[in-house]
Amino acid sequence: MARSAFSVLALTLTIGAAAHAQVVGVLDSEYNRAEYPNADQAQLMERLGELQVRYRVIRDADVLHPQRREGVAAIATAHSYVVSEEIGDALVEYVRGGGRLLCEDGPVKSESRALLRMFGVREEAEWSCHYGRGFEIECLQPNHPLADTQPPQVTPAFVGNAFTAESIDPDVVIFQGTGEARLAGQTWDEKATHTVPAVVARELGEGSAMLLNWMALRTQEPQVRPWVDRLILRFLPADVVNDEYELTAELPVRTFFRQPMPLRLHVGYAPLDVGGAEEIRIQLALSRGAGRILA
């Protein structure tokens, strides 16, 4: 009889993206960096990775040349405050042609009027850096597909470059927040009640655009973070979320049992759609006939 010696198997979970899979293009704009060198996309990419969203970094030139955006099903960018007229107009045409655009902490210094009009931003719009706390969240469009993402009742604190409520057409504001805030340069003694559009969404042509008008990715409050995740996943195309996993168990070099190697298991996993973290537990067992467990 062959000897049996068993030890703990090393399990490695790898993500198997199909060739030519659809991705999110994370726009890291050189034009924006000229004025905001520290406003990078690292936090956005980290968040997309946590949500199992496939992405690759794109530049301004990729936005201007459609052939360089092959496989890009959506464009996302964070803290891109300054947008040139050329880039902004190209983003609008991208959306009009069927793309999706996600902006986090909006383009408050956009030189493209077309981009601002797409988000419902009015001429001579006003904005300011808000330092807020205790903001109550209100849904203004209860029939909108994003309305059922279970927003928190109150956001404990936030900071962001936000348009004023009067600067954006109310019919595109899905959620807004009202609470105490001081503007840039003010002290807390000068605080006042402010209302700020939190989530703006609009369909244009065959595509759609969404603006998270706060620094939502930097907000760590447990009431807010799952909501932001749900908004992102609900908005992005389903085919950019990676749901293919291959679990490979590599046996130790010294083995005495007859066993095809390596062991391969395929695990079906549904992406996050409710919020919070999920843990996958996998039990690997070796058996010999009639279900007799050996290890």
Solvent accessible surface area in square Angstrom, and as a share of the most:
residue,aa,sasa,rsa
1,M,216,0.96
2,A,53,0.41
3,R,167,0.61
4,S,56,0.36
5,A,42,0.33
6,F,73,0.30
7,S,71,0.46
8,V,141,0.81
9,L,33,0.16
10,A,68,0.53
11,L,77,0.38
12,T,76,0.44
13,L,95,0.47
14,T,62,0.36
15,I,91,0.46
16,G,35,0.33
17,A,59,0.46
18,A,55,0.42
19,A,85,0.66
20,H,173,0.77
21,A,23,0.18
22,Q,63,0.28
23,V,23,0.13
24,V,0,0.00
25,G,0,0.00
26,V,0,0.00
27,L,4,0.02
28,D,14,0.07
29,S,8,0.05
30,E,90,0.40
31,Y,91,0.34
32,N,2,0.01
33,R,81,0.29
34,A,94,0.73
35,E,90,0.40
36,Y,54,0.20
37,P,85,0.53
38,N,132,0.68
39,A,12,0.09
40,D,50,0.26
41,Q,2,0.01
42,A,57,0.44
43,Q,50,0.22
44,L,2,0.01
45,M,45,0.20
46,E,108,0.48
47,R,6,0.02
48,L,0,0.00
49,G,36,0.34
50,E,88,0.40
51,L,9,0.05
52,Q,51,0.23
53,V,5,0.03
54,R,42,0.15
55,Y,80,0.31
56,R,90,0.33
57,V,58,0.34
58,I,0,0.00
59,R,103,0.37
60,D,19,0.10
61,A,36,0.28
62,D,14,0.07
63,V,2,0.01
64,L,57,0.28
65,H,76,0.34
66,P,89,0.56
67,Q,133,0.59
68,R,118,0.43
69,R,34,0.12
70,E,144,0.64
71,G,22,0.21
72,V,14,0.08
73,A,21,0.16
74,A,0,0.00
75,I,0,0.00
76,A,0,0.00
77,T,6,0.03
78,A,1,0.01
79,H,5,0.02
80,S,7,0.05
81,Y,13,0.05
82,V,11,0.06
83,V,12,0.07
84,S,15,0.10
85,E,105,0.47
86,E,113,0.51
87,I,8,0.04
88,G,0,0.00
89,D,52,0.27
90,A,22,0.17
91,L,3,0.02
92,V,5,0.03
93,E,100,0.45
94,Y,22,0.08
95,V,0,0.00
96,R,108,0.39
97,G,65,0.63
98,G,38,0.37
99,G,7,0.07
100,R,81,0.30
101,L,0,0.00
102,L,2,0.01
103,C,7,0.04
104,E,3,0.01
105,D,1,0.00
106,G,1,0.01
107,P,3,0.02
108,V,11,0.06
109,K,74,0.32
110,S,14,0.09
111,E,87,0.39
112,S,0,0.00
113,R,80,0.29
114,A,25,0.19
115,L,1,0.00
116,L,9,0.04
117,R,130,0.48
118,M,7,0.03
119,F,0,0.00
120,G,2,0.02
121,V,4,0.02
122,R,108,0.39
123,E,111,0.50
124,E,156,0.70
125,A,28,0.22
126,E,117,0.53
127,W,84,0.30
128,S,25,0.16
129,C,26,0.16
130,H,4,0.02
131,Y,73,0.28
132,G,4,0.04
133,R,101,0.37
134,G,40,0.38
135,F,0,0.00
136,E,110,0.49
137,I,24,0.12
138,E,92,0.41
139,C,46,0.28
140,L,56,0.28
141,Q,50,0.22
142,P,101,0.64
143,N,149,0.76
144,H,54,0.24
145,P,92,0.58
146,L,8,0.04
147,A,17,0.13
148,D,93,0.48
149,T,1,0.00
150,Q,120,0.53
151,P,45,0.28
152,P,15,0.09
153,Q,154,0.69
154,V,64,0.37
155,T,0,0.00
156,P,48,0.30
157,A,43,0.33
158,F,12,0.05
159,V,51,0.30
160,G,1,0.01
161,N,20,0.10
162,A,0,0.00
163,F,3,0.01
164,T,30,0.17
165,A,29,0.23
166,E,130,0.58
167,S,7,0.05
168,I,1,0.01
169,D,43,0.22
170,P,83,0.52
171,D,97,0.50
172,V,6,0.04
173,V,6,0.03
174,I,2,0.01
175,F,0,0.00
176,Q,32,0.14
177,G,0,0.00
178,T,48,0.28
179,G,11,0.10
180,E,69,0.31
181,A,0,0.00
182,R,55,0.20
183,L,43,0.22
184,A,59,0.46
185,G,84,0.81
186,Q,57,0.25
187,T,78,0.45
188,W,81,0.28
189,D,139,0.72
190,E,94,0.42
191,K,77,0.33
192,A,52,0.41
193,T,103,0.60
194,H,42,0.19
195,T,44,0.25
196,V,0,0.00
197,P,1,0.01
198,A,4,0.03
199,V,2,0.01
200,V,0,0.00
201,A,10,0.08
202,R,67,0.25
203,E,142,0.64
204,L,38,0.19
205,G,60,0.58
206,E,146,0.65
207,G,7,0.07
208,S,21,0.14
209,A,0,0.00
210,M,0,0.00
211,L,0,0.00
212,L,6,0.03
213,N,0,0.00
214,W,11,0.04
215,M,36,0.16
216,A,6,0.05
217,L,1,0.01
218,R,102,0.37
219,T,13,0.08
220,Q,105,0.47
221,E,41,0.18
222,P,110,0.69
223,Q,91,0.41
224,V,2,0.01
225,R,65,0.24
226,P,31,0.20
227,W,5,0.02
228,V,3,0.01
229,D,12,0.06
230,R,32,0.12
231,L,0,0.00
232,I,1,0.00
233,L,26,0.13
234,R,109,0.40
235,F,14,0.06
236,L,5,0.03
237,P,20,0.13
238,A,91,0.71
239,D,77,0.40
240,V,0,0.00
241,V,17,0.10
242,N,3,0.02
243,D,79,0.41
244,E,85,0.38
245,Y,17,0.07
246,E,57,0.26
247,L,7,0.04
248,T,19,0.11
249,A,0,0.00
250,E,114,0.51
251,L,20,0.10
252,P,48,0.30
253,V,152,0.87
254,R,193,0.70
255,T,34,0.20
256,F,75,0.31
257,F,34,0.14
258,R,221,0.81
259,Q,48,0.21
260,P,109,0.69
261,M,114,0.51
262,P,58,0.36
263,L,27,0.13
264,R,136,0.50
265,L,50,0.25
266,H,144,0.64
267,V,36,0.21
268,G,78,0.75
269,Y,51,0.19
270,A,73,0.56
271,P,44,0.27
272,L,27,0.13
273,D,105,0.54
274,V,98,0.56
275,G,23,0.22
276,G,46,0.44
277,A,108,0.84
278,E,116,0.52
279,E,128,0.58
280,I,75,0.38
281,R,205,0.75
282,I,59,0.30
283,Q,170,0.76
284,L,47,0.23
285,A,49,0.38
286,L,24,0.12
287,S,66,0.43
288,R,109,0.40
289,G,55,0.53
290,A,121,0.94
291,G,55,0.53
292,R,146,0.53
293,I,111,0.56
294,L,55,0.27
295,A,52,0.40
